[in-house]
Every structure is written in structure tokens, then in C-alpha cells.
């Protein structure tokens, strides 16, 4: 079950001890630090996908000898 920001703000028990609802409402990441998701993407219509391991979204430790081939691999 997911909760919205407004639901979290209303439930003070879930807030960190040093942060009230007003402070939490001010805490917003700048657009360039956010991850955006397209929830309306029809996955059943995807015919081709590929791997991109250039560390832009998440830091990953490459396994020796595995990262280079996988980072350039495209499956269709």
C-alpha cells in the first residue's frame, strides 16, 4: 500500500523526531535530483529492450569481466 505526501504529513507518528509536518512539506528535491516514472507505459507492447549501466540512476559495483559486455548489450 502506498501513501501520498499529504497522507504522510497528516500522520505525525511517521515523521522523524527532528522534523515536523511543516518542515517535511518544505523538503522537496530539485527537479534534476528526482526520478520520474511513466506509469502508463504498456509493457506488453515493448518489442526491444537494452541495458544501460553508465551509473546515472544507481551506483552499482560491476562484476569483473561482466560490466563491459553487459553495458553494450542490446536484446531484440
C-alpha positions in Angstrom: 0.0 0.0 0.0 1.4 3.3 -1.0 0.7 6.6 0.7 0.8 10.1 -0.7 2.8 13.0 0.7 -0.3 14.6 2.2 -1.2 11.3 4.0 2.3 11.1 5.4 2.2 14.8 6.6 -1.1 14.1 8.4 0.3 11.2 10.3 2.8 12.8 12.7 3.9 9.4 14.2 5.7 8.6 10.9 7.8 11.8 10.9 11.4 11.8 12.1 11.8 13.2 15.6 13.5 16.4 14.4 11.1 17.1 11.6 7.6 18.5 11.9 4.9 18.4 9.2 5.8 22.0 8.1 9.5 21.2 7.7 8.7 18.0 5.8 6.4 19.9 3.4 9.3 22.2 2.6 11.7 19.3 1.9 11.4 18.8 -1.8 14.2 17.7 -4.2 15.0 19.9 -7.1 13.8 18.5 -10.5 17.3 17.5 -11.5 17.5 15.2 -8.4 14.2 13.5 -8.9 13.4 10.2 -10.6 10.4 10.4 -12.9 8.3 7.3 -13.8 6.0 6.8 -16.7 3.2 4.6 -15.2 1.1 4.5 -18.3 3.8 2.6 -20.3 2.2 -0.5 -21.9 4.9 -3.2 -21.1 3.2 -5.8 -23.3 3.9 -3.6 -26.4 7.6 -3.4 -25.9 9.5 -5.5 -28.5 13.0 -4.5 -27.7 14.9 -3.5 -24.6 18.5 -2.9 -23.7 20.8 -2.4 -20.7 22.5 0.9 -19.9 24.9 0.6 -17.0 26.5 4.1 -17.0 25.7 4.7 -13.3 23.3 7.6 -14.0 20.4 6.2 -11.9 22.1 4.0 -9.3 25.6 3.3 -8.2 26.4 -0.4 -9.0 29.6 -2.3 -8.4 30.4 -4.0 -11.7 31.5 -7.7 -11.5 34.9 -8.1 -13.1 34.7 -9.1 -16.7 30.9 -8.7 -16.7 30.2 -5.0 -16.8 31.7 -4.2 -20.2 29.8 -6.8 -22.3 26.5 -6.1 -20.5 26.8 -2.4 -20.7 26.9 -2.6 -24.5 24.3 -5.4 -24.8 21.0 -4.8 -26.6 18.5 -7.5 -26.8 15.8 -7.6 -29.5 
